[in-house]
Amino acid sequence: MQDDTIMIAHIDVLGNIQTVREHLLGTAEKAKKFAVEFGCGEAGFLCGLLHDIGKYSAAFQKRIRNPLPSNRVDHSTAGAVEMQKLSKNYIYIVLGMAVAGHHSGLLDGGNAITAEDGTYFGRLKKKLEDYSHWKEDLSSEFSESSLAALPKYCLESGFSVSFFIRMIFSCLVDADYLDTEDFMEKSQVKRGGYDSLEILRHRLEAYVSRWLEAKSTEAGVNAELSKNRNSILLECMENGENYSRGLYTLTVPTGGGKTTASMGFALRHACRHALKRIIYVIPYTSVIDQNAAVFGDIFGQENVLEHHSGILYDVGENQEKEVNCRKALSTENWDAPIIVTTAVQFFESLYGNKSSQCRKLHNIANSIIIFDEAQTLPVPYLEPCVAAMSQLVKNYRSTVILCTATQPALEEKFQVYLPNENICEICSGAERMFGLFRRNRIENLDLLSVEELEERLSSRGQVLCIVNRRKTAQELYQNLEGEGVFCLTTLLCPLDRKSKFAEIKRRLDKGETCRVIATSLMEAGVDLDFPQVYRQEAGLDSLIQAAGRCNREGKRPGEKQFVYSFRLEDEENKFLALNIAALRETWRRYETVDGPEAISFYFRYFRNLLGNENLDQKEIMKAWEKGIEGNRFPFATVSKSFRLIENATRPVYIPLKGAEELLGQVQNSSAGRNTYRRLGQYSVNVHEYHFQRLWEAGCLEEISSGFFVLRDENQYSRDTGLKMDVETGYGILI
């Protein structure tokens, strides 16, 4: 029989108990360890020590001994109340917000005068059960006179305070989960065990040594091109050791090997400055698998965590069970040495308020963060993205690298948030490098009719044409249809896209007919090499990325390989209007548009057309400095507003061969996480208007709540994907 005088925090499945004191001290020590990374160890300790003192109440002790659903007790607010009592130093109110939200998520601060329910100040006015026994039990660990002051940066501005709250909140949440996990799971949980960054550095250097040997070149790559890539790689590795922490650009022309070069800098830099991990942020999920696979081959799959909405780790009975189990756990707090993630995952976590989102944030501190294709940073959120990156550099001991062939010229923006920090280029002589890597000529054809474009494409044996709209791609394909003609858009499910990529690559390598009509998914990170490329008018960055698919390996004379920019007759695109206007102005001013000076002009001109107010369209930064209608520190409100992907899509599943059994598992409610992961290969994400047309036309069947399968076989072609124009009355797939 349990002793009623023992204050219990947790009881495991075997009936073993963890006392409140044990849990508070264990959490406090872990939170202190995490917060030390950015100079706030004592604040972390205090949050951990007070976060669950509400469990000292008689009501909670009754609940944990008899855990009925109706017997819930608020045990999070008590610690915040005690923090409020320490408010002679304002910062303890800030720590109180972290404590109050450690289960429910960070609340809107609200207003100390009106104190509405559901806000932090409203929570503080709740009538709580007596928890006063905490001071007696923790008297030797807690002393008001010993509370350490926090660094001044925590109070620099409303934004810096909000950022600090999230970071200390992250330390507390992760420490709380880990301490509970240690007690409840004991030896079942397998975290950590990764190789050190020093070991990973040696693996990378061994991997690239074959390229760096004087007599060696990459297979199938022009010798001069290989030599120039090696030069970039060596400079990046050398500068990784010599440069201090800070904000950097890595401007490498398309085909210059920036992925490997950036990792070479990062590993040398991390070892030199005792940084904890490398976080590689990629804009597109269509590219992330490829990069994560390359890193896994170099460093060992067990050391590389791929984390985005489309990845699930199967922890069933298989030979990778232990590795996948560790990776599944690591998605919670990013404790792996190399993280490969998306911009959506990264920034929405930094501006999120949920415990599950914020838990990982403390592990971003004291790290190297590489933003691949930095020009794709979301323009409507550019201001808050720059502000967040600046905080990580300025106050959280991180190094940030903006890595791209088309630098978005953000110096002025960073000066606002990092006034004493200059952006330093890692690879010297960018202008010279662009000349060395120029493997084709970009020309402006201006206006073309559809017929003229089709005639040009038909006259080439191997050619890539990238257009702005998926419907345009499908229509061009229908007119060119024949042997060796392909249509590649996101209207194809991943399974069909992969098979087409493989066939396209085979045809290109064999010199066979290969005409590809595609959308922008072909622009970045696609290892295909065409002798000629057409790109419908969009932004300059899109044009240069498309040019990276022309004579990619430099195997043909560059002066004879052409990339053509064109605009289609009778087709306007209001969403790209400003990008196109900036591109046209760049064409007017520069004869060669793919050099650093022209690229810088394009981005500055584009943002000038856009206007500063459109770089923070949701007024995220204003919310931290002035609040929202009297609501201070509106964490929950901002979290709902900060959505990098505004146009939500829904997956529609295509019942191709191989999907039937998986769909059956969904239908009979026996599907596991691995089932849903595998079904991702058969899905097409559609915008709401497209979904509604399919649904109203009777083309879809809902086989489980929110899970829709295409049942009209006429609406999907394995050549062009899901139709944009919905028709009805055709056969049903079984």
N, C-alpha and C positions, 0 to 999 in steps of 0.2 A: 504494500500500500504506500502511495506517495506521501511524503511529508508536506503538509499544507504550508509550511513556513518557507519552503524552497521556491524561489521565484523562477519559473520556467519560461524559457524563450521558445524552445522547440522540443518535440518528441519524435523520435524516429520510428520506423515500422516495427522495430524490436522492443520498443518501449523505453529505450535509453533517453535520457534528458540532457538538454543543454541549458544551463542557467542563463538568466538575462545578463548577469554580470559577465559570464564567459563570452556570450555573443557580442556584447557591447565592446569589450576589450579586444576581441578578435577582429571585429569590424573596424575599430578605431586604428589598430596597428596597420591593417591593410590599406585603409584610406589614407593614412599618413604616408605610407610607402609610395602610393600613387601620386599624392599631391606634392611630395618632395620634388618630383620631376619639374615642377614649375614654381618651386620656392615657397610652397604653402603647406608644408607638412603638418604644422600645429593646427591649422584650420581643418585639415582633413581629419586629424585625430579627434578634434572637438566634435565635428559632425558625427563621426562614428560613435563616439561615446554617448551622445545624447539622442541619437536617432530613434531608439526604441525604448526610451525610459517610460513611455506610456504602458509598457508591459508590466510595470510594477504595480498597476492597479489591481484591486481585488476582482474587478469585473473581467479583466483580461485573464487572470489566473483561473477564474471559473470557466471561461470559454475554452482555454487550451486544454483543460482537463475534461471538458465535455463539449467538443467542437460541433455544435449544431449550426446549421446555416442561418438561423434567426438570431444567433447569439453573437453578432459581430460587435467589435469594440474598436473605436478609433485609438490607435496607439502611436500615430505619427505626429499628431499635433502637439503633444506634450513637450517634445524636444524643441519645437519651434517657439513655444511659449517661454521656455527657459532661455532660449537665445534672445528673445525679446527683452527679457529682464536684464540682459547684458548690454542693452542698447546705448549705454554711455559711449560706446564705440559703435558708430553706425553700421560697421561691417557685420556685426553679429545679427542684425536684422537680415542682411543678405544671406548669411549662412542658414538662418532660420527658414528661408524659402527653399533651400536645398533639402533640409530635413523634412519639412512639411510635405514635400512632394515625392519622397523616396519610394512610395508605392503607387500613388495615383498619377504621378507625373507633375512637372512644374506647373503651378497654377498661375493664372493672371494675378498680378499683385493686388489690383483693385485700388481702393482708396482708404486710407487710415481713418477718415472721418465718416464716410457713409458705410464702408465695410460690408459690401453685398455678399450674400451667400455664394459659395463656389469660388471665391477669391481667397488669396492668402490672408489678407486682413480680416475678411469675414470668418475664415477658419479660426483665427486667434480668439475670436469672441465666443467660441463654442464652450458650453459647460462640459468640463472633463471630469472623469472619475479621479479620485484621489490617487496620485502616484508618488507621493512625497517620500516614500521609502528609498527612492533612488539616491538621494544625497548621502544617506547613511551607508548604503552599499558601495558607493563609489567615492567615498570621502578621500581616500588616499590618492585617487587618480585625478580628481577635479578640484581645481583651486582657481577662483576668479583672479587672484593676484598674479597667477603664472600665465595667463592667457597672452599669447604672443600677438604683436601687431602684424598686420599683413602688408605686403608690398604696396607702395603708393599706386601702382598701375591699376589695382583693383577698383580704384575710385576715379580714374582719369575722366570718364564720361559715362553717360547712361549706357552706351553700347558696351564699353569695357566692363562695366559692372555686370551687365546681362551675360556677357561672354564668360566672365569669371564664375558666375552662379552656375552656368551649365557645366563648366569644367569641374568645379568642386562637387556638384551634384553627381557627375559621372563617377568621380572617385568613390563617393559614398555608395551609390547604387551598385557598382561592381564589387566593392568590398563587402557589402551586405549579402549579395547573391553568393559570392565565393565562400564567405564564412559559413553561411547556411548550407551550401553545397558540401563543403568539407565535412560538416557534421552529419548531414542526412545521408550522403552517398558514400562517404569514406573512400575506400580503395576502388570503388566502381568508376569514379571519375578520373579520366586521364587527360589532363591539360599539360601544356608546355612540352618539354622534351625536344625543342627545336635546335637546329644547329646555330652556332653563333654567326654574327655577320662577318666576323673574321674568316671563318671557314667558307662562307658563301662568297666572300671576295676572292679567295684562292680558287674556288670553282669557276667563277667567271673568267678569271685571268687564264686559267688552264683552257677554258673553252675557246677564248679568242686568240690564244697563242698561235694556232695554226694559220690565222689570218695575218698575224703580225710578223711571221717569219718572212724574211726577204724574198724567198723564192716561191712563196705560197700566195695564191689568190683564191677567192671564193669560186666554186664551180659555176661555170656558165656566166661569169661576170667579167666585163671589160677590165683589163689589168689596170688601166689608169684610174678607173672608177674605184676599184678595190684599194688601190694605193691611197686615194683621197679619203676613203672611209676610214682606213687605218690611221691616217693623220688626225682625223677628228677624234677617233676613239682614244688615241694616245694622249692628246691634249686634254680631253675630258678627265681621263684617269689621273693625269698629273695634277690638274687643277683641283680635283677632289680632295687631295691631301693638303694643298696649299691655301685654299680659300677658307675664310671663316664662315660661321653660320650666317645666313642672311637670305636675301631675295635675289634670284638669278633668272636670266633667260638663257635658253639653249636654242639658238637659231640655226637649224641645220636644214639645207635644202632637201626636198623630197628625194628619197633614195640614198640619203647620206648616212643611214644607219643610226638615227637618233635614239631608237629604243635601247640598243645595246650601249651606245655612248652615254646616255643619261644614266643607265644603271652602273656603268663603270665609274662615273663621277660619284654617284650616290654611295656606292659601297666603300670607296676610298674615303669619302667625306665622313661617312658614318663611323668608320673605324678610327679616323683621326680625332673626331669630336665626341666619341662615346655616345652616339645617338642610338636609339632603341630599335627602330624599324624603318622600312622604306614603304611608302604608300604610293601606289601608281594609279592615278585617277584618269580614266578613259571616258570619252564622251558617249561612245556607242556600244551597246551590248553586242552588236554584230562583229566588233573587233576584239572585244575583251577575251573571248575564248581563245583566239589565236595567240594573243600576248601571254595569257596565263599559261598556255601549253608550252610556249617557248621558255618562259621562266622556269616552269616545272622541269623541263628537260635539263636545264642548266643547273638548277639549285636543288633538285629533288622535289617531287610533287608534295611531299610531306611538309615542306617549308614555305609553300606558296598558297595563300588563301585567296580564292576567287569569291568575291561577295557582291552580289547584285540580286535584283528581284527574280531573275530567271534561273538561279542556281539553287539546287537542293542537294544535300549530301546524303546518300543512301547509307544508313547505318545498320542495314540488315545483315544477314549471314553471308558474307563474301570475304575474299582475301584482303580487300581494302578496308574492312570494317573498322579497325583501330584508327587508321589514318583519317577516314571519313568521320568517325566519331569525334576525333580531335578537331577536325575542321568545322564540324557542325557547332561544337562548343565555341570555337574561335570566332565564328560569325557574331557571337553575342558581345565580345569585348575586344576583338582585334589584337590578340596577344601574339599573333604569328610574326615572324621577322619580315615577311614580304606580303603586303596586301595589294591585290589588284581589284579595283572597284570602279564604280561609275560616278560621274559628277552628280547625278541625282542622289545616289546613296550618300555621298560625302556631304554635300551642302544641305540636303534636307535633314540630315542628322545634326549638323551644326546649328540649324535653326529649328529643330524639333523640340518637343517638350515631354515626350513619353520616356519612361524609364528604359524601355527596350531600345529606343533610338539613341539615347544619350549615354548609355552604359559604356560604349566604346570610346567616347571622346577623349578621355584622359590619356589614352594610348596614342593619340595624335600628337600630343606634346612630346618634345624632345625627339622628333622624327624628321625624316626627309619626305616631303610631299612633292611628287612630280605630276604636273598637270599636262598630260599629253594632248596635242591638238588644242592648245590654249586659246586659239581664236574662236573656238566653239563655246566659250563661256557664255551662259544665257544672257542676252542683252537686257531683257526686262529686269533681271536681278543682278546686273553687273556690279552695281554699287555695293550691295550687301556681300557679294562674293569677294570683291576686292577687300572690303573691310574685314571679313573673316580671315582671309589669308594674311592680312597685315597684323592682326592680333596674334596669330600663330607665330609669326616671325618676331614680333616686338616683345611679347610677354610670355611666350610658351616654348621658347628655346628651339624652335623648329627652323628648318631650311625649306624654302619653297622655290621650285623651279618651274618656269613657264616654258614648255617645250613644244616647238612647232617650226614648220617651214615658213609660216606666215604670222609673224609676231603682231599681236593686236594693238601695239603702241599704247600701253597702259601706264606709262611713266607718270603722267599728270594725275591720274586717278590714285595711284599708290602714294604720291606725294601728300595727298590729303590725310591719309591714315598712317603713313610712315614718313613724316617730314624730314627726318634725319638719316634716311636710308636710301642709297642709290641702287637702282637695279643694275647689276653687273652681268655682262655677257660672258658665258663660260667658254665659248669657242670663238677665238679672235678671227678677224678677217672675214666676217660674214659676207661682205660684198664680193670678195675674191672667191669664196666658197660657192656662191651662187653661179658665178661664171664657170667654175670647174665642173659643176654638176648639171649644167644646162645640156640636156640630152635631146632637146627638141626646140622648135620655134612655135611661139604662140601668135596666131594671127586673128584679126577681127574681121569676120565675114559680113557683119551687120545683118541685114534682113534677108531671110530665106523663106520661100514658100515650102509647104510640106512636100510638094512634088520635087522641088529642087533638092531638098534634103534627102529624100528617098533615092533620087538618081545618084547623088554623090555616094551614099552608103552602098548602093548596089554595085557601084563600079570598083569597090575595094574588096579584096579577098579577105582581109582581116582588118576590122575596124570596131571601135567602141563609140557609141553615141549615148551621152547622158542627158536626160531631159528632166524637167522640173515636176511633172505630174505623172502619176502612175497610169492614168487613163491615156495620156499621150503615148507612153511607152507601149501600151497594149495595142493601140491603133497603128503605130508605126510597124510593130511586129507583124500584125495581120497583113499589111501591105507588102512586107518584105519576106514573108514566110517561105521557108524552103530549107534545103540542106544547109546545116551550119549556121542557122539564124537562131538567136536566143533572146528571150525577154526576161530580165531580172528586176523584180521589184519586191517590196515587202508584202505584196498580195499573194506571193508564193509562200507556202509553209517552209520552215527551215529545212526539212528533209529534202524537198524538191530543189531548194536553192543550192544546197550542198552538192547534190548530184550534178546540177548544171555547172557549178563552179569547176568541178572535177573534169567534166567533159570539155569545157571551154579551155581549161589549162592544157589538156591533152592535145586539143586541136592547135592551139597556139604553138606548142612545143614541136608538133609534127609539121607545121606549115600548112595545115589544111584550112579550108574556108571557115571563117569564124566571124560572124557579124553579131554584135551584142548591142541590144537596146536596153538601157537600164535607167534607174533613178539614182539619187545621190548615194545609195548604199555601196556603190562601186568606187567611191572617191577615196576613202581613207582606209589604210591598213589592208588593202587587197593586193595580194602578190600575183598580179597578172601584167603582162607586157604586150601592148599593142603597137603596131607601127604607125597608127593614125588614130586620133581621138577628136570627137566633136562634143562640145559642151554648150548646152543651151544657156543663154544669158542668166546669170545669178550673181552672187558675190564674187569678188576677186579671189578670195580664199578657196571657194569651190572650184573656180577655174584652174587654179594652181594645183589643187589636190587632184583634179582630173588629169592634169598634165603629167602627174606622177605615174600614171598608167601607160604613158607613151614612151617607148624606148627605155623602159625602166632600168634595165641592166646595161644600157650603153653599148649594146652589141651592134648597133647600126650607126652610120654617120648622123650626128645630131642635126646638121643643117638640112637634112633631107626628111626629117621626121616632123610632122606638123600636128599642132593642136589648134583646132578652130573654135572660136567663140562665135555664136550666132544667136539671133533672135527669130522666133517663128512668127510668120504673118498671122494676124488675127488671134494672137494669144497673149493676153496680158496677165500678169500675176501681181495682185495687189499686196500680197504678203511679202514679196521680194522687191517691191517698188523702190525702196530706199537703197537696198543693196545694188540694184541694177543702175540706179542714178549715180551712185558712187563709183561703180565700175566704169560707166561711160565717161565720167569726168576724169578718171585715171587714164583711160585710153586717150583722151584729148591732150593730156599733159605729158604722158610718157610714151616713148616709142617702144620700150621694153617694160612690160607691166609685172614681170615676175622677179624683179630685184627688190632688195630691202627698202630702198627709198620710195619706190612706187607703192609697195605694200603698206608702209607706214602712212603714206598720204591717204591711201584708200580708207584705212580704219579711222583715221582722224576725221576725214571728210564725212564718212558714214555716220559717226557719232555726232558730228555737228548737225547733220540733217535730222538726226533722231531727236536731239535735245536732251539735256541732262535729266529732265524730269522723267524721261522714258528709260533711264538706266536703273530706276528704282520705282517701278510702276505701282507697287503695292505699298510704297512709303514705309518700308521696313525700318530704315535707319531713323526716320522721324519718330516711329513708335517707341524706340528706346530712349530718345532724348526728351520727348514731350508727352509720351503716353498716348492713349487713345481714349478720348472723351473722359478724361480724369482717371483712367485705368493705367496705373504705373506698372512697368515691367510686364507687359501683356504676353507672357510666354505661350499660353494656349491659343490666343487669338492669332499671333504671328505664325505659329506652327501650322494653322489651318490655311493661312494666306500664302505661305512660302511653298509653292509647288512648281518645280522647274518644268514639268510636263503639264501644261494647262489643258490641252485637249485630251481628255481621258479616252482610252480605247478599251474595247472588250475583246477577249479572245473568242474566236469561233473555231471549233475543232473539225478537221477534215477527216472523214472516216476512210482513209486509204488502207491498203493492205498493210497489216502490221499493227494497226490501231484498234482493230475490232475487239480483241481480248481486253485491252486496256480500257476501252470505253465501256465494255461490259462490267468491269470491276467498279467503275464510277457509278454505273446504273444500279448495281446491286449493293452499293455502299461498302464494298470490300477494298476500295482503293487506298493504298498507302502513299507516303510522300514520294516514293520512287515511281509510282504509277503516274502521278501528276508531272513529275520531272520528265519522264519519257514522253508523255503526251505533248509536251512543249514542242516537240519536233513536228507535230501535226497541226499546229495552231496558226491562225492568221489573226493579227490584231486589227480591228476595224474601228473607225470613228463612229460616234453615236448615230449620226444621220444614216450611215451605211448599214449599221446594225438594225435600225428601225425599219428600213426598207426591206431588208431580208426577212425580218420577223413578220411584218405586216403582209408580205407576199407568201407567207407560209413555208419559207425555205429552211427554217430552223426548228429543231426540237430541243426542248429543255429536259435533259435526261436526269439531271440532279439540280438542286437549288443553285441558280446562277451559272449553270454549266450547259452551254449551247453547242449542239452538233449540227453541221450542215447536212440537210437531208434531200436537197434538190441537186442532183448530179450535174445538171446543166450549168450551175453557177460556179463551178471550179474546173479549171483546166490545168493540167500538169505542165503545160507550156507557158501559160500567161498568169495563172493564179486565179484568185477570186474575182468575179466580174464586178465592175463598177456599176454597170447598168443591169438592174435586177429584172429578170423575166421569170415567168411562172409556167406551170403546166407540164413539167418534164418529169422524167422517171425519178423514183426515190431510191437512194442508195440503201442497201441492206447491210 
